[in-house]
Amino acid sequence: KLFYPLFPLVASASMSFAASPWHDAPLELSVLPASRLSEAAKLMADAFVDRPNVWRAISGSANPASFRHELLLQLFERNLWLRKDSGCSRVILQDGKILCCFMFVPPDTPDISFWQMLQAGILKLLLIFGPSAFRRLLQAKAVEEGEINVEGAYRLERMVVEPSVQGKGIGTRALQLALAESDAAGHPVLLKTNEERNVTFYQRLGFEVIGEAKRELGGDPYLVWVMVRHPKSPPG
């Protein structure tokens, strides 16, 4: 969701997997430290600002890149701050650097209240970026709430990998760790992506497409694929 709640971890706060092919040290999936919120928000803004997605539509593709990037940066940082103590923001850290981060939200997580949004400074975005961007944000939220939902599903959101390590298996490893958690809990995982190239990536991890649609926001078109992965039974 555009403004979604985060949650206490179902499993442990840090899980490890086999070593990545680019590094000798094993990868660990952990909770995003509160001191790294700005860094994670920037990584997300960098990843989404120029891609054909709902975030570009919210920020307005006709606006200068600097305007769009700053809007997404402010929005993502406030979103991360809202639940900084809940453990929903997942991250791979290596040598002090964020390599990958995403949101992994469990099915029983309550929605963020309007009061919490005010506490996070959502109205400041209206003052800084104007009513048009704020209106597109609210419109996108309303559209998303009408999308296909899967009862009892975790939500995977805003999956990003640091550009210098893309294509080296970091994202796959990170998601395998998270999916092991949802499998252990016996819950499916739901995600929405705006790029067809991502569909193939998620299919390799066991997701299947359950819906797709064309959307338009403020004159900016974008596509949506809704995907679900059902829990895998443990071996034996």
C-alpha positions in Angstrom: 0.0 0.0 0.0 1.1 3.6 -0.4 0.8 4.2 3.3 0.9 0.9 5.0 1.6 -0.3 8.5 4.6 -2.3 9.5 4.8 -5.2 11.9 6.7 -7.2 14.5 8.7 -10.0 13.0 7.1 -13.4 12.8 10.5 -15.0 12.7 13.9 -13.8 14.1 15.1 -10.4 13.2 18.1 -11.8 11.3 18.4 -14.9 9.1 21.3 -16.0 7.0 21.6 -17.8 3.7 24.5 -19.2 1.6 27.2 -16.9 0.5 26.5 -14.7 -2.5 28.6 -15.4 -5.6 30.1 -11.8 -5.4 31.3 -12.0 -1.8 32.7 -14.6 0.6 30.6 -13.6 3.6 27.0 -15.1 4.0 24.1 -12.8 3.5 21.8 -11.9 6.4 18.3 -10.5 6.1 17.7 -8.1 9.0 15.5 -5.2 10.1 16.3 -1.8 8.7 18.0 0.2 11.4 16.3 3.4 12.3 19.5 5.3 11.6 19.4 4.1 8.0 15.9 5.3 7.0 17.0 8.2 4.8 19.5 5.9 3.0 16.9 3.3 2.3 14.4 5.9 1.2 17.0 7.3 -1.3 17.7 3.9 -2.7 13.9 3.4 -3.3 13.5 6.9 -4.8 16.5 6.3 -7.1 15.0 3.0 -8.3 11.5 4.2 -9.0 11.8 7.8 -10.1 12.3 7.1 -13.8 10.7 3.7 -14.3 7.3 3.2 -15.8 5.4 2.7 -12.6 2.7 4.2 -10.3 5.4 6.2 -8.5 6.3 8.1 -11.6 2.6 8.7 -12.2 2.2 10.0 -8.6 5.1 12.4 -9.0 4.0 13.4 -12.5 6.3 12.4 -15.4 6.0 16.0 -16.9 7.7 17.4 -13.8 11.5 17.8 -13.6 13.4 14.8 -12.4 14.6 16.7 -9.4 11.0 17.4 -8.3 9.9 13.8 -8.8 12.9 12.4 -6.9 12.5 14.8 -4.0 8.8 14.0 -3.7 9.4 10.2 -3.7 12.3 10.6 -1.2 10.1 12.6 1.2 7.2 10.1 0.8 9.3 7.0 1.3 11.1 8.4 4.3 7.9 9.3 6.0 6.5 5.9 5.2 9.5 4.1 6.7 9.5 6.3 9.8 5.8 5.5 10.5 6.7 2.0 11.6 10.4 2.2 12.2 10.2 0.1 15.3 7.9 -2.7 13.9 10.4 -4.8 11.9 8.7 -4.7 8.6 11.4 -3.0 6.6 13.9 -5.7 5.6 17.4 -5.1 4.5 20.6 -6.8 3.4 23.7 -5.0 4.8 27.2 -5.8 3.7 30.3 -3.9 4.8 28.1 -1.2 6.1 26.3 -0.7 2.8 22.6 -1.3 2.0 22.5 -3.8 -0.9 18.8 -4.6 -0.9 15.7 -3.5 0.9 12.0 -4.1 0.7 8.8 -4.3 2.8 7.4 -7.6 4.0 4.0 -7.0 5.7 2.1 -9.8 7.4 -1.7 -10.4 6.9 -2.8 -9.2 10.3 -1.3 -5.7 10.0 -3.7 -2.9 10.6 -3.9 0.1 8.3 -2.2 3.3 9.0 -4.6 5.8 10.5 -5.1 9.3 9.2 -3.7 10.6 12.5 -0.5 8.7 12.1 -0.2 10.1 8.6 -0.5 13.6 10.0 2.1 12.7 12.6 4.4 11.7 9.8 4.0 15.0 8.1 1.9 14.0 5.1 0.4 17.5 4.9 3.8 19.0 4.6 4.0 17.2 1.2 0.9 19.2 0.2 2.6 22.5 1.1 5.9 21.6 -0.6 4.8 19.8 -3.7 1.4 21.3 -4.3 -2.2 20.0 -4.5 -1.7 18.2 -7.8 0.9 15.7 -6.5 -1.1 15.3 -3.3 -4.3 14.6 -5.2 -2.5 12.0 -7.4 -1.3 10.3 -4.3 -4.8 10.0 -2.8 -6.2 8.8 -6.1 -3.5 6.1 -6.4 -4.2 4.9 -2.9 -8.0 4.7 -3.7 -7.3 2.7 -6.9 -4.9 0.3 -5.1 -7.4 -0.4 -2.4 -9.7 -1.7 -5.1 -7.1 -4.1 -6.6 -7.2 -7.9 -6.2 -6.5 -8.9 -2.6 -5.6 -12.4 -1.2 -6.9 -13.2 2.3 -4.3 -14.1 4.8 -1.4 -13.0 2.5 1.9 -11.3 3.4 2.5 -8.2 1.1 5.9 -7.8 -0.6 6.4 -4.2 -1.5 9.2 -1.8 -2.9 11.8 -4.4 -3.6 15.0 -2.6 -4.6 18.6 -3.7 -5.1 21.6 -1.3 -5.1 22.6 -0.8 -8.7 26.3 -1.8 -8.3 25.3 -5.3 -7.2 22.3 -5.9 -9.5 22.4 -9.2 -11.4 24.5 -10.9 -8.7 21.8 -12.8 -6.9 21.3 -10.4 -4.0 17.6 -9.8 -4.6 16.9 -13.5 -5.1 18.8 -14.5 -1.9 17.0 -11.8 0.1 13.5 -12.9 -1.1 14.3 -16.6 -0.5 15.0 -15.7 3.2 11.7 -13.7 3.5 9.7 -16.4 1.7 11.0 -19.0 4.1 9.4 -17.0 6.8 6.0 -16.9 5.1 6.3 -20.6 4.3 6.9 -21.4 7.9 3.8 -19.4 8.9 1.8 -21.1 6.2 0.7 -17.9 4.4 0.7 -16.9 0.8 2.6 -13.7 -0.4 1.0 -11.0 -2.6 2.8 -8.4 -4.7 2.1 -5.9 -7.4 4.6 -4.9 -10.0 4.4 -2.3 -12.8 7.1 -3.8 -15.1 6.8 -6.9 -17.2 10.5 -7.7 -16.7 9.8 -8.2 -13.0 7.1 -10.7 -13.7 9.7 -13.3 -14.9 11.9 -12.6 -11.9 9.1 -13.3 -9.5 7.8 -16.3 -11.4 11.2 -18.0 -10.9 10.6 -17.6 -7.1 7.2 -19.4 -7.4 4.8 -16.4 -7.9 2.0 -16.6 -10.5 0.0 -13.8 -12.1 -3.5 -13.6 -10.9 -4.5 -10.3 -12.5 -3.2 -7.5 -14.8 -4.6 -4.1 -15.8 -3.8 -0.8 -17.4 -4.0 2.2 -15.2 -3.8 6.0 -15.7 -3.1 8.7 -13.2 -3.0 12.4 -14.1 -2.4 11.6 -17.7 0.5 9.1 -16.9 -0.3 5.5 -18.0 1.1 2.5 -16.2 0.6 -1.3 -16.0 -0.1 -3.5 -13.0 0.5 -7.2 -12.6 -0.8 -8.8 -9.4 1.0 -11.9 -8.4 0.7 -14.5 -5.6 2.9 -17.2 -4.2 1.3 -20.0 -2.2 3.2 -21.4 0.8 5.5 -24.2 0.2 5.4 -27.3 2.4 8.6 -28.0 4.4 10.5 -31.0 3.0 9.6 -34.3 4.6 
